[in-house]
Amino acid sequence: MNYFLAAALLFTTPISCFAETNKVQVIELQVTDNGFEPNSINIKPGTSVTLKITRKTESTCATNIQIPSKKIKMDLPLNKTITIDLGKLEKGEVRFACGMDMISGVLIVK
C-alpha cells in the first residue's frame, strides 16, 4: 500500500514544482556609514534578481538609488525596506549608485 501511495503522489505532483526557470535570488542591501553593504555581489547568469534595500543611516548622500542600465531611480527612506525587481540578468555587470553617483556597488553576473 505504501508503494502505491508513493507512486500516486509522484505522478500527480505538477511538473512545474521541479522547474528551475522561476528561481529568484533575493539580495538584501543596507546603506550604512560605509555605503552600500555589500557593494559587490556575484550572480549566476539567467537568474532573476530582487533587491531589498534598507537605509540605516542619515549620514549619507545615498538617500536614493539609481540603476542606470535598468532605468531605475528610487528613494531610500530611512529604516524602511524598498524592493526592486531587476528581472533576469545576463552576463556582465549591473552598477548601482546613489543619486550623486558618489557611493556605488555592482552586481557581477558571471
Contact map, one row per residue, 1 for C-alpha under 8 A:
11111000000000000000000000000000000000000000000000000000000000000000000000000000000000000000000000000000000000
11111100000000000000000000000000000000000000000000000000000000000000000000000000000000000000000000000000000000
11111110000000000000000000000000000000000000000000000000000000000000000000000000000000000000000000000000000000
11111111000000000000000000000000000000000000000000000000000000000000000000000000000000000000000000000000000000
11111111100000000000000000000000000000000000000000000000000000000000000000000000000000000000000000000000000000
01111111110000000000000000000000000000000000000000000000000000000000000000000000000000000000000000000000000000
00111111111000000000000000000000000000000000000000000000000000000000000000000000000000000000000000000000000000
00011111111100000000000000000000000000000000000000000000000000000000000000000000000000000000000000000000000000
00001111111110000000000000000000000000000000000000000000000000000000000000000000000000000000000000000000000000
00000111111110000000000000000000000000000000000000000000000000000000000000000000000000000000000000000000000000
00000011111110000000000000000000000000000000000000000000000000000000000000000000000000000000000000000000000000
00000001111111000000000000000000000000000000000000000000000000000000000000000000000000000000000000000000000000
00000000111111101000000000000000000000000000000000000000000000000000000000000000000000000000000000000000000000
00000000000111111000000000000000000000000000000000000000000000000000000000000000000000000000000000000000000000
00000000000011111110000000000000000000000000000000000000000000000000000000000000000000000000000000000000000000
00000000000001111110000000000000000000000000000000000000000000000000000000000000000000000000000000000000000000
00000000000011111110000000000000000000000000000000000000000000000000000000000000000000000000000000000000000000
00000000000000111111000000000000000000000000000000000000000000000000000000000000000000000000000000000000000000
00000000000000111111110000000000000000000000000000000000000000000000000000000000000000000000000000000000000000
00000000000000000111111000000000000000000000000000000000000000000000000000000000000000000000000000000000000000
00000000000000000011111000000000000000000000000000000000000000000000000000000000000000000000000000000000000000
00000000000000000011111100000000000000000000000100000000000000000000000000000000000000000000000000000000000000
00000000000000000001111110000000000000000000001100000000000000000000000000000000000000000000000000000000000000
00000000000000000000011111000000000000000000001111000000000000000000000000000000000000000000000000000000000000
00000000000000000000001111100000000000000000001111000000000000000000000000000000000000000000000000000000000000
00000000000000000000000111110000000000000000000011110000000000000000000000000000000000000000000000000000000000
00000000000000000000000011111000000000000000000011110000000000000000000000000000000000000000000000000000000000
00000000000000000000000001111100000000000000000000111100000000000000000000000000000000000000000000000000000000
00000000000000000000000000111110000111000000000000111100000000000000000000000000000000000000000000000000000000
00000000000000000000000000011111001111000000000000001111000000000000000000000000000000000000000000000000000000
00000000000000000000000000001111111110000000000000001111100001000000000000000000000000000000000000000000000000
00000000000000000000000000000111111110000000000000000011100100000000000000000000000000000000000000000000000000
00000000000000000000000000000011111000000000000000000000101100000000000000000000000000000000000000000000000000
00000000000000000000000000000011111110000000000000000000000000000000000000000000000000000000000000000000000000
00000000000000000000000000000111111110100000000000000000000101000000000000000000000000000000000000000011000000
00000000000000000000000000001111011111100000000000000000000000000000000000000000000000000000000000000011100000
00000000000000000000000000001111011111100000000000000000000000000000000000000000000000000000000000000000000000
00000000000000000000000000001100000111111000000000000000000000000000000000000000000000000000000000000000100000
00000000000000000000000000000000001111111000000000000000000000000000000000000000000000000000000000000001110000
00000000000000000000000000000000000001111100000000000000000000000000000000000000000000000000000000000000111100
00000000000000000000000000000000000001111110000000000000000000000000000000000000000000000000000000000000011100
00000000000000000000000000000000000000011111000000000000000000000000000000000000000000000000000000000000001111
00000000000000000000000000000000000000001111101000000000000000000000000000000000000000000000000000000000001111
00000000000000000000000000000000000000000111111000000000000000000000000000000000000000000010000000000000000011
00000000000000000000000000000000000000000011111000000000000000000000000000000000000000001110000000000000000011
00000000000000000000000000000000000000000001111100000000000000000000000000000000000000011100000000000000000000
00000000000000000000001110000000000000000011111110000000000000000000000000000000000000111100000000000000000000
00000000000000000000011110000000000000000000011111000000000000000000000000000000000001111000000000000000000000
00000000000000000000000111100000000000000000001111100000000000000000000000000000000011111000000000000000000000
00000000000000000000000111100000000000000000000111110000000000000000000000000000001111100000000000000000000000
00000000000000000000000001111000000000000000000011111000000000000000000000000000001111000000000000000000000000
00000000000000000000000001111000000000000000000001111100000000000000000000000000111100000000000000000000000000
00000000000000000000000000011110000000000000000000111110000000000000000000010000111000000000000000000000000000
00000000000000000000000000011110000000000000000000011111000000000000000000011111110000000000000000000000000000
00000000000000000000000000000111000000000000000000001111100001100000000000011111100000000000000000000000000000
00000000000000000000000000000111000000000000000000000111110000000000000000000110000000000000000000000000000000
00000000000000000000000000000011100000000000000000000011111100000000000000000110000000000000000000000000000000
00000000000000000000000000000000000000000000000000000001111100000000000000000100000000000000000000000000000000
00000000000000000000000000000000100000000000000000000000111110000000000000000000000000000000000000000000000000
00000000000000000000000000000001101000000000000000000000111111100000000000000000000000000000000000000000000000
00000000000000000000000000000000000000000000000000000000001111100000000000000000000000000000000001110110000000
00000000000000000000000000000010001000000000000000000010000111111000000000010000000000000000000011110010000000
00000000000000000000000000000000000000000000000000000010000111111000000000111100000000000000000001100000000000
00000000000000000000000000000000000000000000000000000000000001111100000011111000000000000000000001100000000000
00000000000000000000000000000000000000000000000000000000000001111110000111110000000000000000000111100000000000
00000000000000000000000000000000000000000000000000000000000000011111001111000000000000000000000111100000000000
00000000000000000000000000000000000000000000000000000000000000001111111110000000000000000000011110000000000000
00000000000000000000000000000000000000000000000000000000000000000111111110000000000000000000001100000000000000
00000000000000000000000000000000000000000000000000000000000000000011111100000000000000000000011000000000000000
00000000000000000000000000000000000000000000000000000000000000000011111100000000000001000000000000000000000000
00000000000000000000000000000000000000000000000000000000000000000111111110000000000000000000000000000000000000
00000000000000000000000000000000000000000000000000000000000000001111111111000000000000000000000000000000000000
00000000000000000000000000000000000000000000000000000000000000011111001111100000000000000000000000100000000000
00000000000000000000000000000000000000000000000000000000000000011100000111110000000000000000000000000000000000
00000000000000000000000000000000000000000000000000000000000000111000000011111000000000000000000000000000000000
00000000000000000000000000000000000000000000000000001110000001111000000001111101110000000000000000000000000000
00000000000000000000000000000000000000000000000000000110000000110000000000111111100000000000000000000000000000
00000000000000000000000000000000000000000000000000000111110000100000000000011111000000000000000000000000000000
00000000000000000000000000000000000000000000000000000111100000000000000000001111100000000000000000000000000000
00000000000000000000000000000000000000000000000000000110000000000000000000011111110000000000000000000000000000
00000000000000000000000000000000000000000000000000011110000000000000000000011011111000000000000000000000000000
00000000000000000000000000000000000000000000000000011100000000000000000000010001111100000000000000000000000000
00000000000000000000000000000000000000000000000001111000000000000000000000000000111110000000000000000000000000
00000000000000000000000000000000000000000000000001110000000000000000000000000000011111000000000000000000000000
00000000000000000000000000000000000000000000000011100000000000000000000000000000001111100000000000000000000000
00000000000000000000000000000000000000000000000111100000000000000000010000000000000111111000000000000000000000
00000000000000000000000000000000000000000000001111000000000000000000000000000000000011111000000000000000000000
00000000000000000000000000000000000000000000011110000000000000000000000000000000000001111100000000000000000000
00000000000000000000000000000000000000000000111110000000000000000000000000000000000001111110000000000000000010
00000000000000000000000000000000000000000000111000000000000000000000000000000000000000011111000000000000000010
00000000000000000000000000000000000000000001100000000000000000000000000000000000000000001111100000000000000111
00000000000000000000000000000000000000000000000000000000000000000000000000000000000000000111110000000000000111
00000000000000000000000000000000000000000000000000000000000000000000000000000000000000000011111000000000011110
00000000000000000000000000000000000000000000000000000000000000000010100000000000000000000001111100000000011110
00000000000000000000000000000000000000000000000000000000000000000011100000000000000000000000111110000001111000
00000000000000000000000000000000000000000000000000000000000000001111000000000000000000000000011111000001110000
00000000000000000000000000000000000000000000000000000000000001001110000000000000000000000000001111111111100000
00000000000000000000000000000000000000000000000000000000000011111100000000000000000000000000000111111111000000
00000000000000000000000000000000000000000000000000000000000011111100000010000000000000000000000011111100000000
00000000000000000000000000000000000000000000000000000000000011000000000000000000000000000000000011111110000000
00000000000000000000000000000000000000000000000000000000000000000000000000000000000000000000000011111111000000
00000000000000000000000000000000000000000000000000000000000010000000000000000000000000000000000011111111000000
00000000000000000000000000000000001100000000000000000000000011000000000000000000000000000000000011011111100000
00000000000000000000000000000000001100100000000000000000000000000000000000000000000000000000001111001111110000
00000000000000000000000000000000000101110000000000000000000000000000000000000000000000000000001110000011111000
00000000000000000000000000000000000000111000000000000000000000000000000000000000000000000000111100000001111100
00000000000000000000000000000000000000011110000000000000000000000000000000000000000000000000111000000000111110
00000000000000000000000000000000000000011110000000000000000000000000000000000000000000000011110000000000011111
00000000000000000000000000000000000000000111100000000000000000000000000000000000000000001111110000000000001111
00000000000000000000000000000000000000000111100000000000000000000000000000000000000000000011000000000000000111
